[in-house]
Amino acid sequence: MHFSLITPTPGRERDAAHEWTHGAYQEHQWLWRFLPAPPGTPRSFLFRRRDVEGLPRFYVVSDRAPVAPSPHWQVQSRPYAPDLVSGEWLAFELRANPVVTTRNATGKAARHDVVMQEKTRLLKERQLARWADWPAPDRPAMPELVQRTCGAWLQARCERLGITLDKAALSVEGYEQHRGKNGALRISTVDFSGILRVVDASALRLALYDGIGHAKAFGCGLLLIRRIS
């Protein structure tokens, strides 16, 4: 595996901007240019975009090293084989798509944003039709609702990820709903950061390579870790 950083080439930022395709799913298609493969090849990379001073930076974990398709972009790449030790504490960041899957009476599965699902449950419990119908003093604030529901979503995955979380240090921010051209909700994303403890190094390594949750084609699922100095 390889861990790479893709950024505009210094001095060629304007040219890079003309080549860069905006939009989460479009970015995934655009990044294929750095990892050319025959049509129909399954997704072989995870990515996370982070803007710095208005310029995009792409962090990519892939099965092979990316190659810049033009001189307007530069790629810094290194082999990626994290040396993890059970019991150690690591700082982490994660952009994820927290959803739960339910099935209807016919067995058809559907995914639901955990925040919206909790809002629906709370409204039904109080026999209210809209969130705005709930008086503000008693209504949970959105940051609180996002922290609670999305935090629980990540906590529920800790065992299979081979980690435990420092709950006091967990930050859940940047909840955003992404809609398609027709206005329909496509996915929701949230940014996690905090401190984790390695319990099962093999399970965590697999998560680093394969990602966490759904919507990986939209830039979700890449777990970024670093040692705490």
C-alpha positions in Angstrom: 0.0 0.0 0.0 1.0 3.6 -0.5 0.2 6.8 1.3 0.3 9.9 -0.9 -0.2 13.6 -0.8 -1.4 15.3 -4.0 -1.1 19.1 -4.2 -0.9 21.8 -6.9 2.6 22.3 -8.1 4.0 25.6 -6.6 3.7 28.3 -9.2 1.1 26.4 -11.2 -1.9 26.7 -8.9 -4.0 28.5 -11.5 -3.4 25.8 -14.1 -4.2 23.1 -11.5 -7.4 24.8 -10.6 -8.6 24.6 -14.2 -7.9 20.9 -14.2 -9.4 20.2 -10.8 -13.0 18.8 -10.9 -15.1 20.1 -7.9 -17.7 18.0 -6.2 -17.2 15.0 -4.0 -18.1 12.2 -6.5 -16.5 14.1 -9.4 -13.3 14.3 -7.3 -13.3 10.6 -7.0 -13.5 10.2 -10.8 -10.9 12.9 -11.3 -8.4 11.1 -8.9 -8.6 8.0 -11.2 -6.4 10.1 -13.5 -3.6 9.6 -11.0 -4.2 5.9 -10.8 -5.1 4.8 -14.3 -6.7 1.4 -14.7 -8.8 -0.5 -17.2 -12.6 0.4 -17.3 -14.5 -1.6 -14.7 -11.6 -1.8 -12.3 -12.9 -1.8 -8.7 -12.1 1.2 -6.5 -8.5 0.8 -5.3 -8.0 3.9 -3.2 -9.4 6.0 -0.3 -9.0 9.8 -0.2 -9.7 12.8 1.9 -9.6 16.4 0.7 -8.5 19.2 3.0 -8.2 22.7 1.7 -5.2 24.8 2.9 -5.2 28.5 2.1 -7.9 27.9 -0.6 -5.9 25.2 -2.3 -6.9 21.5 -2.2 -4.7 18.8 -0.6 -5.6 15.2 -1.3 -4.5 12.5 1.1 -4.7 9.1 -0.7 -4.2 5.5 0.4 -3.9 3.2 -2.6 -2.6 -0.1 -3.7 -0.1 1.5 -6.0 1.7 4.9 -6.1 -0.2 7.6 -7.9 1.4 9.4 -10.9 0.6 13.0 -11.7 -1.2 13.2 -15.1 0.2 16.7 -15.7 3.0 19.0 -14.5 0.4 21.2 -12.7 0.1 18.6 -9.9 2.7 17.0 -7.7 2.6 13.7 -5.8 4.5 12.8 -2.7 4.2 9.1 -2.0 5.7 6.5 0.3 5.1 2.9 1.1 2.4 2.6 3.8 2.7 -0.2 6.3 1.9 1.3 9.7 3.8 -0.2 12.6 1.1 -0.4 15.2 1.6 -1.5 18.8 -1.3 -2.8 21.0 -1.8 -0.4 23.9 -0.4 2.7 22.3 -2.4 5.9 22.0 -2.7 7.7 18.6 -4.3 11.0 17.5 -6.8 10.5 14.7 -9.0 12.3 12.1 -11.8 10.8 10.1 -14.4 12.1 7.7 -17.3 9.7 7.6 -20.8 9.1 6.4 -22.6 7.9 9.6 -25.6 5.8 8.6 -27.6 2.9 9.8 -29.3 0.3 7.6 -32.9 -0.7 8.2 -35.2 -3.1 6.3 -38.9 -2.7 5.6 -41.6 -5.3 5.7 -40.5 -6.7 2.3 -36.9 -7.0 3.4 -35.7 -4.1 1.3 -32.7 -2.4 2.9 -32.3 1.4 3.2 -29.6 3.5 4.7 -30.5 6.4 7.0 -28.4 9.3 8.2 -28.1 8.7 12.0 -28.8 12.4 12.8 -31.9 12.6 10.7 -33.1 9.2 12.0 -32.8 10.5 15.6 -34.6 13.7 14.8 -37.5 11.6 13.3 -37.6 9.4 16.4 -37.7 12.4 18.7 -40.5 14.1 16.7 -42.5 10.9 16.6 -42.1 10.5 20.3 -43.5 13.9 20.9 -46.1 13.7 18.1 -44.7 16.6 16.2 -44.6 17.0 12.5 -41.6 19.4 12.1 -38.4 20.2 14.0 -39.5 23.8 14.1 -42.6 22.8 16.0 -40.5 21.9 19.0 -40.0 24.9 21.3 -36.3 25.9 21.3 -35.7 25.9 25.0 -36.4 22.2 25.2 -35.2 21.2 21.8 -31.7 19.6 21.5 -29.2 21.9 19.8 -27.9 20.5 16.5 -24.2 20.3 17.7 -25.4 18.3 20.7 -27.5 16.0 18.5 -24.6 15.5 16.1 -22.1 14.8 18.9 -24.4 12.2 20.5 -25.6 10.3 17.5 -22.5 10.3 15.4 -20.3 9.7 18.5 -22.4 6.6 19.2 -22.1 5.5 15.6 -18.3 5.5 15.8 -18.3 4.0 19.3 -20.4 1.0 18.0 -17.6 0.2 15.5 -14.7 0.4 17.8 -14.5 -3.3 18.5 -14.3 -4.4 14.9 -11.8 -1.5 14.2 -9.6 -2.8 17.0 -9.6 0.4 19.0 -11.1 2.2 22.0 -11.7 5.9 22.1 -10.9 8.5 24.7 -14.5 9.8 25.0 -13.5 13.0 26.7 -11.3 13.9 23.7 -13.7 13.0 20.9 -14.7 15.9 18.7 -17.6 15.6 16.2 -17.9 18.6 13.9 -18.7 19.8 10.4 -22.0 17.9 9.9 -23.0 18.6 6.3 -25.7 17.3 4.0 -24.7 17.0 0.4 -27.5 17.1 -2.2 -27.7 16.2 -5.8 -28.7 18.4 -8.7 -32.4 17.7 -8.1 -32.1 18.8 -4.5 -32.4 15.2 -3.1 -30.2 14.3 -0.2 -27.3 12.1 -1.4 -25.1 11.7 1.7 -24.2 13.4 4.9 -20.7 13.8 6.3 -19.2 14.6 9.6 -15.6 15.1 10.8 -14.3 13.2 13.8 -11.0 13.9 15.6 -9.6 12.7 18.9 -7.4 10.1 20.5 -7.7 6.3 20.1 -6.0 3.4 21.8 -4.8 0.4 19.8 -6.4 -2.9 21.0 -6.0 -5.1 17.9 -3.2 -3.9 15.6 -4.3 -6.2 12.8 -7.9 -5.0 12.8 -6.8 -1.4 12.9 -4.4 -1.9 10.0 -7.2 -3.4 7.9 -9.3 -0.3 8.7 -6.5 2.0 7.6 -6.3 0.2 4.3 -10.0 -0.4 3.6 -11.6 2.6 5.3 -14.6 3.0 7.6 -18.2 3.2 6.7 -19.9 4.0 3.4 -19.6 6.8 0.8 -15.9 6.2 0.2 -16.3 7.4 -3.4 -17.3 10.7 -1.9 -14.1 11.2 0.1 -15.3 9.4 3.3 -13.7 6.6 5.3 -10.0 7.4 5.3 -8.7 7.2 8.9 -5.7 9.4 9.4 -3.5 8.7 12.4 -0.4 10.1 14.0 1.7 9.3 17.1 1.3 11.6 20.0 4.5 13.4 20.9 
